[in-house]
Amino acid sequence: MPNELDQQTRADFNRARFKSFINQVVSILSGKRNNLLSYDDVKEKLRIGGPIYRGMQTVLVEQIAGSLNRYHEFDDVFLPKEDQLASRWTKVDRAFYEDIHLPPVVLYKVGDVYFVVDGHHRVSVAREKGQTYIDAEVRECATRVNLTASIKPEDLEVLGAKVDFLERTNLDTLRSDINISLTIPDGFSRMLEHIAVHKYFMGIDFKRDISEQEAIEHWYDNVYMPIVSIIRQSKLLDDFPEKTEGDLYLWTLDHQHYLYKEHGRPLQKPEIAALEFIEENE
């Protein structure tokens, strides 16, 4: 017959499974996915490098948000989604009660996010028990964009577009302080179009051939940043908390081109266009 500890660990698993069920219902009703991040998806979309061995580390459990190959078995807070996980899950849970030291988990690190290679049940139990840190053997993968633990699978499309933008412009090398962030799906491809148009008009204004690098730097310094500076000074993001400076940059240019096409108003300098956009949205 099951002893008292067996009953306790089974009750713990059932409680975790019920929480996972509730999370899944909320996910369906809200239309928001609650999956763990897939390492393969991240690797493909963000074209990450590595992994490079970083040794033993103590890792925040809440920063572990993905899996190498078992992302479908746990939800986004590492609650078990399948009953067949019970046997291994309860064994790890028993070790927690008996204060048995388990081997460190094995993780890949991408940005500020960790992906489980080995130790999914240990992470799941640790998170369910409210454990803050976990011992881990870490291998780090290089990336041109920063990932945080709050990232969702659906965010990867925009981040993948950002990687493509950075690879094509090399702006993160040309301007070390660059921090362009977008939520608009086609935003980075539109920025590439802006740079191409800017390069064309630079050639007309300067009456000479313009290199890609010169056009990119000139666009960033004389178009993008003047608009962003006005956005920051006006604190416009306070009125659009779900948006970014990059989003508002695109809105500003969209607004200016709308006025040009529909009302024949001449195109303004970036900072003037930004001020007009802000005045009309106050």
C-alpha positions as CSV (number, residue, x, y, z in Angstrom):
1,M,0.0,0.0,0.0
2,P,1.2,3.5,-0.7
3,N,2.7,5.2,2.3
4,E,2.0,8.7,3.5
5,L,4.9,10.2,1.5
6,D,3.7,8.4,-1.7
7,Q,0.2,9.9,-1.2
8,Q,1.7,13.3,-0.6
9,T,3.8,13.3,-3.8
10,R,0.9,12.0,-5.8
11,A,-1.3,14.8,-4.4
12,D,1.4,17.3,-5.3
13,F,1.4,16.1,-8.9
14,N,-2.4,16.1,-9.1
15,R,-2.4,19.7,-7.9
16,A,0.2,20.7,-10.5
17,R,-1.7,18.9,-13.2
18,F,-4.9,20.7,-12.2
19,K,-3.1,24.1,-12.3
20,S,-1.8,23.2,-15.8
21,F,-5.4,22.4,-16.9
22,I,-6.6,25.7,-15.6
23,N,-3.8,27.5,-17.4
24,Q,-4.7,25.7,-20.6
25,V,-8.3,26.8,-20.3
26,V,-7.3,30.4,-19.7
27,S,-4.9,30.2,-22.7
28,I,-7.7,28.9,-25.0
29,L,-10.2,31.6,-23.8
30,S,-7.7,34.4,-24.0
31,G,-6.2,33.3,-27.3
32,K,-2.7,33.5,-25.8
33,R,-0.4,30.5,-26.1
34,N,1.1,29.0,-22.9
35,N,3.8,26.8,-24.4
36,L,7.4,26.6,-23.4
37,L,9.8,28.1,-25.9
38,S,11.3,25.5,-28.4
39,Y,15.1,25.7,-28.6
40,D,14.9,24.5,-32.2
41,D,12.5,27.3,-33.1
42,V,14.7,29.9,-31.4
43,K,17.8,28.5,-33.1
44,E,16.2,28.6,-36.6
45,K,14.5,32.1,-36.3
46,L,17.3,33.9,-34.4
47,R,20.2,32.1,-36.0
48,I,22.1,31.7,-32.7
49,G,25.6,30.5,-32.4
50,G,27.3,28.2,-29.9
51,P,26.8,26.6,-27.5
52,I,29.9,27.4,-25.4
53,Y,30.4,25.7,-22.1
54,R,30.1,28.1,-19.1
55,G,30.4,25.6,-16.3
56,M,28.4,25.2,-13.1
57,Q,26.1,28.1,-12.2
58,T,23.2,29.0,-9.9
59,V,20.3,30.0,-12.1
60,L,17.0,31.7,-11.3
61,V,14.3,29.2,-11.8
62,E,11.9,31.8,-13.3
63,Q,14.5,32.5,-16.1
64,I,14.1,28.9,-17.4
65,A,11.4,29.3,-20.1
66,G,12.2,26.8,-22.8
67,S,13.2,23.2,-23.6
68,L,15.4,21.5,-26.1
69,N,13.0,18.7,-26.9
70,R,10.2,18.4,-24.4
71,Y,8.5,21.8,-24.7
72,H,5.1,20.1,-25.5
73,E,5.1,18.2,-22.1
74,F,5.1,21.2,-19.8
75,D,3.3,24.6,-20.0
76,D,5.1,28.0,-19.9
77,V,5.5,27.9,-16.1
78,F,6.7,24.2,-16.2
79,L,3.6,22.6,-14.9
80,P,3.1,19.1,-16.2
81,K,0.6,18.8,-19.1
82,E,0.5,15.0,-19.3
83,D,-0.5,12.3,-16.7
84,Q,2.3,10.0,-18.0
85,L,4.8,12.4,-16.3
86,A,3.6,11.4,-12.9
87,S,6.1,8.6,-12.2
88,R,9.2,10.6,-12.7
89,W,7.7,13.9,-11.3
90,T,6.7,12.2,-8.0
91,K,10.2,10.6,-7.6
92,V,11.8,14.1,-7.9
93,D,9.2,15.4,-5.5
94,R,10.0,12.7,-3.0
95,A,13.7,13.7,-3.1
96,F,12.6,17.2,-2.2
97,Y,10.8,15.9,0.9
98,E,13.7,13.7,1.9
99,D,16.2,16.4,1.3
100,I,18.1,14.3,-1.2
101,H,20.6,16.3,-3.4
102,L,19.9,15.8,-7.0
103,P,22.3,16.3,-9.9
104,P,22.4,19.7,-11.5
105,V,20.1,20.3,-14.5
106,V,21.7,20.9,-17.9
107,L,20.7,24.2,-19.6
108,Y,21.3,26.2,-22.7
109,K,21.4,30.0,-22.2
110,V,20.2,32.3,-25.0
111,G,20.2,36.0,-23.9
112,D,18.5,35.9,-20.4
113,V,16.5,32.8,-21.1
114,Y,17.5,29.2,-20.3
115,F,16.4,26.1,-22.1
116,V,16.3,22.7,-20.4
117,V,18.5,20.0,-22.0
118,D,18.2,17.6,-19.1
119,G,16.2,18.0,-15.9
120,H,12.7,19.0,-16.9
121,H,11.0,17.3,-13.9
122,R,13.6,18.8,-11.5
123,V,12.8,22.3,-12.9
124,S,9.0,21.6,-12.8
125,V,9.1,20.4,-9.1
126,A,11.5,23.3,-8.1
127,R,9.1,25.9,-9.6
128,E,6.1,24.3,-8.0
129,K,7.8,24.3,-4.6
130,G,8.6,28.0,-5.0
131,Q,12.4,27.3,-5.2
132,T,14.2,30.5,-6.3
133,Y,17.4,29.1,-7.6
134,I,18.6,25.8,-9.1
135,D,22.1,24.4,-9.7
136,A,22.8,24.0,-13.4
137,E,25.5,23.1,-15.9
138,V,25.2,25.9,-18.5
139,R,26.2,26.2,-22.1
140,E,25.7,29.7,-23.7
141,C,24.5,30.4,-27.2
142,A,25.4,33.7,-28.9
143,T,22.6,35.9,-30.2
144,R,22.3,39.4,-31.7
145,V,19.0,40.1,-29.9
146,N,18.2,39.9,-26.2
147,L,15.7,37.3,-25.0
148,T,14.0,37.7,-21.6
149,A,12.0,35.2,-19.6
150,S,8.8,37.0,-20.5
151,I,9.1,36.2,-24.2
152,K,6.4,34.1,-25.8
153,P,6.7,31.8,-28.8
154,E,4.7,34.3,-30.9
155,D,7.3,37.0,-30.3
156,L,9.9,35.0,-32.2
157,E,8.7,36.3,-35.6
158,V,9.4,39.9,-34.7
159,L,12.8,39.0,-33.1
160,G,13.7,36.9,-36.2
161,A,13.0,40.0,-38.3
162,K,15.2,42.0,-36.0
163,V,18.0,39.6,-36.5
164,D,17.6,39.9,-40.2
165,F,17.6,43.7,-39.9
166,L,20.8,43.7,-37.8
167,E,22.5,41.3,-40.2
168,R,21.7,43.4,-43.2
169,T,22.5,46.8,-41.6
170,N,25.1,45.9,-39.0
171,L,23.7,48.7,-36.9
172,D,24.5,47.0,-33.6
173,T,28.2,47.3,-34.6
174,L,28.0,50.7,-36.2
175,R,26.1,52.2,-33.2
176,S,26.8,50.3,-30.0
177,D,24.0,52.0,-28.1
178,I,21.3,50.9,-30.6
179,N,18.1,49.5,-28.9
180,I,15.5,49.3,-31.6
181,S,12.5,47.3,-30.4
182,L,9.2,46.7,-32.3
183,T,5.9,44.9,-31.8
184,I,4.7,45.5,-35.3
185,P,5.2,42.2,-37.3
186,D,6.5,43.9,-40.6
187,G,8.2,46.8,-38.8
188,F,11.8,45.9,-39.5
189,S,11.2,45.2,-43.2
190,R,9.6,48.6,-43.4
191,M,12.6,50.2,-41.8
192,L,14.8,48.5,-44.4
193,E,12.6,50.1,-47.0
194,H,13.0,53.5,-45.3
195,I,16.8,53.1,-45.4
196,A,16.7,52.3,-49.1
197,V,14.5,55.3,-49.9
198,H,16.8,57.5,-47.7
199,K,19.8,56.3,-49.6
200,Y,18.2,57.2,-52.9
201,F,17.4,60.8,-51.8
202,M,20.8,61.2,-50.2
203,G,22.3,60.4,-53.7
204,I,20.2,63.2,-55.2
205,D,21.0,65.7,-52.4
206,F,24.7,65.0,-52.3
207,K,25.1,64.4,-56.1
208,R,27.2,61.3,-55.6
209,D,27.0,57.6,-55.0
210,I,26.1,56.7,-51.4
211,S,27.4,53.5,-49.7
212,E,25.1,51.2,-47.8
213,Q,26.9,51.9,-44.6
214,E,26.8,55.7,-45.0
215,A,23.0,55.6,-45.8
216,I,22.4,53.4,-42.7
217,E,24.3,55.6,-40.3
218,H,22.8,58.8,-41.8
219,W,19.2,57.3,-41.5
220,Y,19.8,56.3,-37.9
221,D,21.4,59.7,-36.9
222,N,19.2,62.0,-38.9
223,V,15.8,60.3,-39.3
224,Y,15.3,57.6,-36.6
225,M,17.0,59.2,-33.6
226,P,15.5,62.7,-34.0
227,I,12.0,61.2,-33.9
228,V,12.9,59.0,-31.0
229,S,14.3,62.0,-29.1
230,I,11.0,63.9,-29.5
231,I,9.1,60.8,-28.4
232,R,11.2,60.5,-25.2
233,Q,11.0,64.2,-24.4
234,S,7.2,64.2,-24.8
235,K,6.9,60.9,-22.7
236,L,4.5,59.7,-25.4
237,L,5.1,56.1,-24.4
238,D,3.2,56.8,-21.2
239,D,0.0,56.9,-23.3
240,F,1.0,53.7,-25.3
241,P,2.4,51.4,-22.6
242,E,2.2,48.3,-24.9
243,K,4.1,49.9,-27.7
244,T,7.8,50.8,-28.2
245,E,9.8,53.8,-29.5
246,G,10.2,51.9,-32.8
247,D,6.5,51.5,-33.1
248,L,5.9,55.2,-32.6
249,Y,8.6,56.0,-35.1
250,L,6.7,53.9,-37.7
251,W,3.4,55.5,-36.8
252,T,4.9,59.0,-37.2
253,L,6.1,58.3,-40.7
254,D,2.9,56.5,-41.6
255,H,1.0,59.6,-40.5
256,Q,3.3,61.9,-42.4
257,H,3.0,59.9,-45.6
258,Y,-0.8,59.7,-45.2
259,L,-1.0,63.5,-45.0
260,Y,1.2,63.7,-48.1
261,K,-0.8,61.2,-50.2
262,E,-4.3,62.2,-49.1
263,H,-3.9,66.0,-48.5
264,G,-0.8,66.9,-50.5
265,R,1.0,68.2,-47.5
266,P,4.8,68.4,-48.0
267,L,7.0,65.9,-46.2
268,Q,8.5,67.4,-43.1
269,K,11.8,67.0,-41.3
270,P,11.7,64.0,-38.9
271,E,11.6,66.0,-35.7
272,I,8.8,68.3,-37.1
273,A,6.8,65.3,-38.2
274,A,7.2,63.8,-34.8
275,L,6.0,67.0,-33.1
276,E,3.0,67.2,-35.4
277,F,2.1,63.6,-34.7
278,I,2.4,64.1,-30.9
279,E,0.2,67.3,-31.0
280,E,-2.5,65.5,-32.9
281,N,-2.5,62.6,-30.4
282,E,-2.5,64.6,-27.3
